[in-house]
């Protein structure tokens, strides 16, 4: 069987085929990739191609005279994370701002600038107010903040995966989802991305999107540091401070905070300042605390701005200057820092800020309260009860204070105890007052503990219990409450709930006297005068404390000083001074002072006995 021969095409048919082939080629021909697409292609291939991606986009930026917003944002992204070059956060910050000037709705530039302003980066300022404004702008204009990030993350770029994880973690650009955040952090960390290793470590430490495993979290943080993630140093310090995944050590925490601070980390600077101020891991050094707070505050860290403001307000490590304190508080409050808002409101309320009103103070308390700041919620309640910057409303005030109490605020339990004790804004109830004071004591409030002691002692709202009264007074005294110190001294002196101990009574009485308790000053003078203590110059000490008590208008101290002057125990007899002291005591109803004045009257600078001419009792 013969094979079929293929017929040759005619010239006309050949011409038609040529036209068809040309048309197919034109259809299949792809347009040449632009610089941004080529850059993205290299980024998707892996870290070994990062240098090519960086060179392409840098050259494109130069060729376009920095006029391409999309490319500028990508260039900033490469600079921020050190992709194909050394990381340069300040330059990245500038690129993002330039991109937004050219195109205010550039999603990538908006997303990254919000993150930098909110959390701060070495060499870049923190400004939570600006971050909030940018985020609100993105919501109003329905800007897709994560479009480019998500595209690159799905192509396998680890830095984009880390950023997408952060979007899910913070709820900025994506609906908050801790499980998806953990997934993307894990994907990036598998490629040894240092930022993702840090965030994965934090997820394990605090149980975000995964079961808490602090030890595993600490190991991830350490791996991030070994990959030169300097921000992770702060978090390692925090782990040592809290004992997360490692043995607790304030000294080691401070060491890591200082390492982070050296690399320009704002949080590290602030945390180091806290350690120096509170004497954690080192000797207390308020001067060093001020130095570190200032370094962090100047970079815009809101916590540090609040802390340095407090140092200026209280004169800790720096000269007391309320004006400077208010300046720092305002900077921090502008970033919606609730504690700074509260402290600024306090300064305004107490007249430290010229030209400000109580109404402004109330509004600041209210703004901080809306952010969930417990002391501010309490302060709003106090303002309503006292009519400070708002119309007086006792019931509303009590409601706010109860809300703060539900958040375990010490002072709120104390305030509610007083309300129920006196029936102020609520129905009077000794039993409820007792329960609120008791809860305040449990939370460590020394004043609540002192009042609770008096309730146990007198059996108010509860069954009398000298032993519980003693324990409550002791709790108050060791917490630094001066009235608790005096009451504890009385317990030791009279054996209330504890064996009598004159030495312990003297010790706590002296503490209370030094803290300004007038009754304690009088009792301490009696201790010295009756030789209950073995110190030399007892009379001199007794006289000193009688004078201090008399300055506080203590009637018995006034009478004793009157007797001293009348009998000449102080230099020489001076009847005029004696009468002056007797009169001060008599005005308060002191019987002995009245008796002395009945037998004394003043004539031409002298006093003499006369039973007829006498002051009436």
C-alpha positions, 0 to 999 in steps of 0.5 A: 500500500502506497503512502499518501503524499502531502500536497504542497501549499499554493502561494496564496495559502502560504501568504494566509498562513504567514499572516495567521502566525504573525497574529498569534505571535502578537497575541502571545507577546508579553509586554516587557516587565517594568522595574517594580515587577522585576524587583518583585520577581527577584524578591519572590526567588529568595534571599540570594536574589535580594541584592538584585531586587535592591539594585533594580529598584534603586536605579529606577528611583534614580531614573524617575527622580524619586517621582514614582510613589509605588516604587518609593514605598517598596524601596523604603520597605527594602531599606527598613528590613535590610533587604539586599542592603544594610537596614536603614530605618530613618531612610525608610521613614523618609521614603514612606513620607515621600511616597505619601506626599505623591500619593496619600493613598499608597497602602504600603507606605501608610501601613509601614509608617503607621507601624513606625509611628506607633511602635517606634524604630531605632533612629525614628520618632514615635508619635502615636497621635500621627499613627492614629491620624494615618490609620483613621485616614486609611479607614475613611478612604478605604485604603487597602493597607496590606495589598502589596504585603499580602501579594509578596507574602503569598509569593514566599517573601519572609519580610512580607510574611512577618508584616502580614503576621503583624497586621493580623496581630494588631488588627491594622490592615486586617481583621485581628486574628491571632491564629493567622498571625502565628501562622505567618510568623511561623512561615517567615521564621522557618526562613530564619527571618529575625523579626519573625523569630522575635514575634514568634518568641513573643507568641509563645511567651504570652500564648498568642495564637498558640499554647503558652510555652515561655521556654520555647518563646525565650529560645526564639527570642535568643535566636532572633538576637543571634540573627542581629535583631536588636529589638529582641534584646529588650524582650529578652530583658523583659523575660528576665524581669518577669521570669518568662522561660528563664529564671527571674533576674533583675540584674540580667534584665537591666543588662539586656535593657542597656544592650537594647538602649545602645542600639537606639531602642526606645523601650530599652532606654525607658526600661533601663530608666525604670530599673535605675529609678526603682533600684532593680538589678542595681542601686537606686540612681535617679540621676541615671534614671532621668538620663535614660528617660530623657533619651527615650522621651526625646525619641517620642516614647510616650511612657518615657515622656510620662516618666520624665514628667513625673521626675520633674513633678516630684524632683526625682533625679532632677530639680523640681519643676512642675512647668517642665513636668506639664510640658512632658505630660502634654507631649505624652498625653497627645499620644493618648497615653492614659497615665500622662493624661491622668497626671496632667489632669491632676496638675490642672485640678490642683492649680499647677497650670495657669489658664487651665480650668477644672473642666479641662481636668475633668475632660482629661480624666474622662478621656483616660477613663475611656481608654480603660485607665483605672485611676482615671475612672476613680478620679472621674467618680471623685469629680462627680461626687465633689462637683469638680469640673462637672455637675455634682452627682453623688450616685454617678460618682459612686457608680464610677468608683464602683467600676474602678473597684471592680478593676481592683483599684485600692483607693476605690475600695477606700473611698467606697468604705468612707461612703458607706461609713458616712452614708455619702451617696449611698445608704449608711452601712457599717457592715458594707464599709467594713467589707470595702475596707477589708478588700482594700487591705487585701489589695495592699492599701495601708489606710484601709488596713488602719481603718479596718483595725479600728473596726476590729478593735471597736467591733464596728460592722463585725465581731470585736477581735483585738488580734485581728485589729493588731494584724491590721494595724501592723499591715498598715504600719509596715505599709508606711501609714503614719496613723497605722504606726501610731495605732500599732504603738498603742497595741504594743503599749496596752497589749491589744492583741499582742503581749506588751512591749514598751520597746516596740511601742517606743519604736513605732511611736517614734516612726509615727511622730517623725511622720507628723502624727501629733498624738504620737509626738505627744506620746513620744515626749511622755516616753522620754520624760518618764524615762521609758527609754534609756537615751541620754538628754531625755528631757531635751528630747521630751521638750523637743517633742512637746514643742512639736506636738504643741505646734500641732495644737495638742492640748496636753502638750500645750499645758505641759509647756505652760507648766514648764514656763510657769515653773521656770524649767525652760530658762527662767519663769515666764508667766506671759508665755505660760498663760499663752499656752494655757489659753490655747489649751483652754480654748479646746476645753482642757480642764487643767488649763482652765483651772490654771487660768482661773487662778492667774490673771495678767497685770502690766506684764506680770501674772499673780494669783487671784481667786476673784479675778479669773477667767471663766471655765 
